[in-house]
Amino acid sequence: MFRIASLSGNRWASLGIEKQQSTKGGSLTSFSLNIYKGFSLFFGLLFVTFSVVGCFRPESSLAGRADDHDAFLSGSKSEPPAINLDQRTERSLQRYGETVRKYSYKYDLDWRLVMAVMRHESRFSADAVSHRGAFGLMQIMPATQIELAGKLGVKETESPSNNIKAGIFHLQKLYRSIGGSDEENHIRLTLAAYNSGLNRVLDAQDVAQYLGYNPQNWQSVKSVLPLLTKRYQNLHRSIWQSGKPRAGYFTDWNQTQLYVESIMAYYDQYQVALK
């Protein structure tokens, strides 16, 4: 770049010399020569300046865009907004949260899972009664109520506190009675047993194992629940000596499938919203 400027200066200088030879008067010749030298120096420096600035300006611009891009990415990676709880859940936390935490801790369960069960079972209504006779926040069946009351040493399980305690105790009992390939599958199988009964799930696990599926995987058990209906008697004879599932034929398999998925959806929400 400097070499080009120098050549430009020589050109202008030569032109000045030619001008000097054709112009009369020494002062005018000297003045013209100085002007040409001044222009030569000015344009030479100007050329160098634009060359240098021209090299760095794009880099500076890209650096600015990179900073903006990094700022955008850092903003996009911020923590997701907290999930707002519905009013029914918030009111239930105020009323029963302490009791749920107390017994969940005692029986080694995630209290947020218990809240998810309560939400689906009774919608947090302590007076809820199903068409099958299940009652309370945890919707405990009458036959199960008698067994749980005796084991827990309480006279009743209708009151909110005892109903929560009995429901959590029952969940933990089912959890220990059934296996799972991992924690999530273990929980899902436990929920299926809470809804349909432990023997129903054990029957489904027998079918899954007979067909070569993993009996400790919820998806395997879920897929064979319809095979517990009466139309698959030939299959049943190949699995059980009695010729039918130990818990009898199962017609509400679809309800159990939806039950598990519904509670797990609530549980996922509560794991994010409740710490």
C-alpha positions as CSV (number, residue, x, y, z in Angstrom):
1,M,0.0,0.0,0.0
2,F,2.8,2.4,0.9
3,R,4.6,1.5,-2.4
4,I,1.6,2.6,-4.4
5,A,1.4,5.8,-2.6
6,S,5.1,6.4,-3.2
7,L,4.7,5.8,-6.9
8,S,1.8,8.2,-7.0
9,G,4.0,10.8,-5.4
10,N,6.7,10.3,-8.0
11,R,4.2,10.7,-10.8
12,W,2.9,13.9,-9.4
13,A,6.5,15.1,-8.8
14,S,7.4,14.4,-12.5
15,L,4.4,16.3,-13.6
16,G,5.6,19.2,-11.4
17,I,9.0,19.1,-13.0
18,E,7.4,19.2,-16.5
19,K,5.4,22.1,-15.3
20,Q,8.5,23.8,-14.0
21,Q,10.2,23.5,-17.4
22,S,7.3,25.1,-19.3
23,T,6.5,27.9,-16.8
24,K,8.5,31.1,-16.4
25,G,9.3,32.4,-13.0
26,G,11.0,30.5,-10.2
27,S,8.5,31.2,-7.5
28,L,5.6,30.0,-9.5
29,T,7.5,26.8,-10.3
30,S,8.4,26.2,-6.6
31,F,4.7,26.9,-5.6
32,S,3.4,24.4,-8.2
33,L,5.9,21.8,-7.1
34,N,4.8,22.2,-3.4
35,I,1.2,21.9,-4.4
36,Y,1.8,18.7,-6.3
37,K,3.9,17.3,-3.4
38,G,1.1,18.2,-1.0
39,F,-1.5,16.5,-3.0
40,S,0.7,13.5,-3.4
41,L,1.2,13.2,0.3
42,F,-2.5,13.8,1.1
43,F,-3.7,11.2,-1.4
44,G,-1.1,8.7,-0.3
45,L,-2.1,9.0,3.4
46,L,-5.8,8.9,2.4
47,F,-5.2,5.7,0.5
48,V,-3.3,4.1,3.4
49,T,-6.1,5.2,5.9
50,F,-8.9,3.7,3.8
51,S,-6.9,0.5,3.3
52,V,-6.3,0.0,7.0
53,V,-9.8,1.0,8.1
54,G,-11.2,-1.2,5.3
55,C,-9.4,-4.2,6.7
56,F,-10.7,-3.9,10.2
57,R,-14.2,-2.5,9.8
58,P,-15.8,-5.8,8.7
59,E,-14.2,-7.7,11.6
60,S,-15.5,-5.1,14.0
61,S,-19.0,-5.4,12.6
62,L,-19.0,-9.2,12.8
63,A,-17.7,-9.0,16.4
64,G,-20.7,-6.8,17.2
65,R,-23.1,-9.2,15.6
66,A,-21.4,-12.1,17.4
67,D,-22.0,-10.3,20.7
68,D,-25.6,-9.7,19.9
69,H,-25.9,-13.4,18.9
70,D,-24.3,-14.5,22.1
71,A,-26.7,-12.3,24.1
72,F,-29.6,-13.7,22.2
73,L,-28.5,-17.3,22.9
74,S,-27.9,-16.5,26.6
75,G,-31.4,-15.1,26.8
76,S,-32.9,-18.1,25.0
77,K,-31.1,-20.5,27.5
78,S,-32.6,-18.8,30.6
79,E,-34.6,-20.9,33.0
80,P,-38.1,-21.9,31.7
81,P,-40.9,-19.9,33.3
82,A,-42.5,-21.5,36.3
83,I,-45.7,-23.4,35.8
84,N,-48.6,-21.8,37.5
85,L,-50.6,-24.1,39.7
86,D,-54.4,-24.3,39.3
87,Q,-56.4,-22.8,42.2
88,R,-57.7,-26.2,43.2
89,T,-54.1,-27.5,43.7
90,E,-53.1,-24.3,45.6
91,R,-56.0,-24.6,48.0
92,S,-55.3,-28.3,48.5
93,L,-51.7,-27.5,49.3
94,Q,-52.8,-25.1,52.0
95,R,-55.2,-27.6,53.5
96,Y,-53.4,-30.9,53.1
97,G,-49.8,-30.1,52.1
98,E,-48.4,-30.6,55.5
99,T,-50.1,-33.9,56.0
100,V,-49.1,-35.2,52.6
101,R,-45.5,-34.2,53.2
102,K,-45.5,-35.8,56.6
103,Y,-46.7,-39.2,55.6
104,S,-44.9,-39.2,52.3
105,Y,-41.7,-38.7,54.2
106,K,-42.6,-41.4,56.7
107,Y,-43.4,-44.0,54.0
108,D,-40.6,-42.9,51.6
109,L,-42.6,-41.6,48.7
110,D,-42.4,-38.4,46.6
111,W,-45.1,-36.2,48.1
112,R,-45.6,-34.7,44.6
113,L,-46.6,-38.1,43.3
114,V,-49.2,-38.3,46.1
115,M,-50.6,-34.9,45.1
116,A,-50.9,-36.2,41.5
117,V,-52.8,-39.2,42.7
118,M,-55.1,-37.1,44.8
119,R,-55.7,-34.7,41.9
120,H,-56.8,-37.5,39.6
121,E,-58.6,-39.6,42.1
122,S,-60.8,-37.0,43.9
123,R,-59.9,-33.7,42.4
124,F,-58.9,-32.8,46.0
125,S,-62.4,-33.3,47.3
126,A,-62.4,-35.0,50.7
127,D,-66.1,-35.9,50.3
128,A,-65.7,-37.6,46.9
129,V,-67.3,-41.0,46.5
130,S,-67.1,-43.1,43.3
131,H,-69.8,-45.3,41.8
132,R,-67.8,-48.3,43.0
133,G,-67.8,-47.0,46.6
134,A,-64.2,-45.6,46.8
135,F,-64.1,-42.6,49.0
136,G,-62.0,-39.7,50.2
137,L,-59.0,-37.8,48.8
138,M,-57.2,-41.0,47.9
139,Q,-60.4,-42.9,46.8
140,I,-59.8,-46.0,49.0
141,M,-62.1,-48.9,48.3
142,P,-64.3,-50.2,51.2
143,A,-62.6,-53.6,51.3
144,T,-59.1,-52.0,51.3
145,Q,-60.2,-49.5,54.0
146,I,-60.9,-52.3,56.5
147,E,-57.4,-53.8,55.9
148,L,-55.6,-50.5,56.0
149,A,-57.4,-49.3,59.2
150,G,-56.3,-52.4,61.0
151,K,-52.7,-52.2,59.9
152,L,-52.5,-48.5,60.7
153,G,-54.2,-48.8,64.0
154,V,-57.0,-46.3,63.2
155,K,-60.7,-46.6,63.5
156,E,-61.6,-45.0,60.2
157,T,-60.0,-43.8,57.0
158,E,-62.7,-41.3,56.0
159,S,-61.2,-38.2,57.6
160,P,-58.8,-36.3,55.3
161,S,-55.8,-37.0,57.5
162,N,-56.4,-40.7,57.9
163,N,-57.4,-41.1,54.2
164,I,-54.2,-39.5,53.1
165,K,-52.2,-41.7,55.5
166,A,-53.9,-44.9,54.4
167,G,-53.6,-44.0,50.7
168,I,-49.8,-43.3,51.0
169,F,-49.3,-46.5,53.0
170,H,-51.2,-48.5,50.4
171,L,-49.1,-47.0,47.6
172,Q,-45.9,-47.9,49.3
173,K,-47.1,-51.4,49.9
174,L,-47.9,-51.8,46.2
175,Y,-44.6,-50.3,45.3
176,R,-42.7,-52.9,47.4
177,S,-44.9,-55.8,46.0
178,I,-44.2,-55.1,42.3
179,G,-41.0,-54.6,40.4
180,G,-39.9,-52.3,37.6
181,S,-37.0,-52.1,35.2
182,D,-36.3,-48.6,36.4
183,E,-37.8,-46.0,38.8
184,E,-40.3,-44.6,36.3
185,N,-41.5,-48.0,35.2
186,H,-41.7,-49.0,38.9
187,I,-44.0,-46.0,39.6
188,R,-46.2,-46.6,36.6
189,L,-46.7,-50.2,37.5
190,T,-47.5,-49.2,41.1
191,L,-50.1,-46.7,39.8
192,A,-51.7,-49.4,37.6
193,A,-51.9,-51.7,40.7
194,Y,-53.4,-48.8,42.8
195,N,-56.1,-48.5,40.1
196,S,-56.9,-52.0,39.1
197,G,-55.5,-54.1,41.9
198,L,-52.1,-55.8,42.4
199,N,-53.2,-59.2,41.0
200,R,-54.4,-57.5,37.8
201,V,-50.9,-56.2,37.2
202,L,-49.3,-59.5,38.2
203,D,-51.6,-61.2,35.6
204,A,-50.5,-58.8,32.9
205,Q,-46.9,-59.4,33.8
206,D,-47.4,-63.1,33.4
207,V,-48.8,-62.6,29.9
208,A,-46.0,-60.2,29.0
209,Q,-43.4,-62.7,30.1
210,Y,-45.1,-65.6,28.3
211,L,-45.1,-63.6,25.0
212,G,-41.4,-62.7,25.4
213,Y,-41.9,-59.1,26.6
214,N,-40.2,-57.5,29.6
215,P,-42.7,-57.8,32.5
216,Q,-40.9,-55.1,34.4
217,N,-41.6,-52.5,31.7
218,W,-44.9,-50.5,31.8
219,Q,-45.2,-50.3,28.0
220,S,-45.1,-54.1,27.8
221,V,-47.7,-54.5,30.6
222,K,-49.8,-51.8,29.1
223,S,-49.9,-53.5,25.7
224,V,-51.0,-56.8,27.1
225,L,-53.8,-55.6,29.4
226,P,-56.4,-56.1,26.7
227,L,-55.3,-59.8,26.5
228,L,-56.9,-60.3,30.0
229,T,-60.4,-60.1,28.5
230,K,-62.5,-63.2,28.1
231,R,-62.0,-63.4,24.3
232,Y,-58.4,-64.6,24.9
233,Q,-59.3,-67.8,26.8
234,N,-57.1,-70.0,24.7
235,L,-54.1,-67.8,25.6
236,H,-55.1,-68.0,29.3
237,R,-55.1,-71.8,29.3
238,S,-51.5,-71.8,28.1
239,I,-50.4,-69.5,30.9
240,W,-52.4,-70.5,34.0
241,Q,-53.4,-74.0,35.2
242,S,-56.8,-72.6,36.2
243,G,-57.4,-71.5,32.6
244,K,-58.0,-67.9,33.4
245,P,-56.3,-64.9,35.1
246,R,-56.0,-65.1,38.9
247,A,-57.9,-61.8,39.2
248,G,-60.5,-62.9,36.7
249,Y,-61.3,-61.4,33.3
250,F,-60.4,-57.7,33.0
251,T,-62.8,-55.4,31.0
252,D,-61.6,-52.0,32.2
253,W,-58.1,-52.2,30.9
254,N,-58.4,-49.0,28.9
255,Q,-59.4,-47.1,32.0
256,T,-56.2,-48.3,33.8
257,Q,-54.1,-47.3,30.8
258,L,-55.5,-43.7,30.9
259,Y,-55.3,-43.6,34.7
260,V,-51.5,-44.2,34.7
261,E,-50.8,-41.7,31.9
262,S,-53.0,-39.0,33.5
263,I,-51.3,-39.2,36.9
264,M,-47.9,-39.2,35.4
265,A,-48.8,-36.0,33.5
266,Y,-49.8,-34.4,36.7
267,Y,-46.7,-35.7,38.4
268,D,-44.5,-34.2,35.7
269,Q,-46.1,-30.8,36.2
270,Y,-45.7,-30.9,40.0
271,Q,-42.1,-31.9,39.8
272,V,-41.4,-28.7,37.9
273,A,-43.8,-26.4,39.8
274,L,-43.3,-27.8,43.3
275,K,-39.9,-27.9,45.0
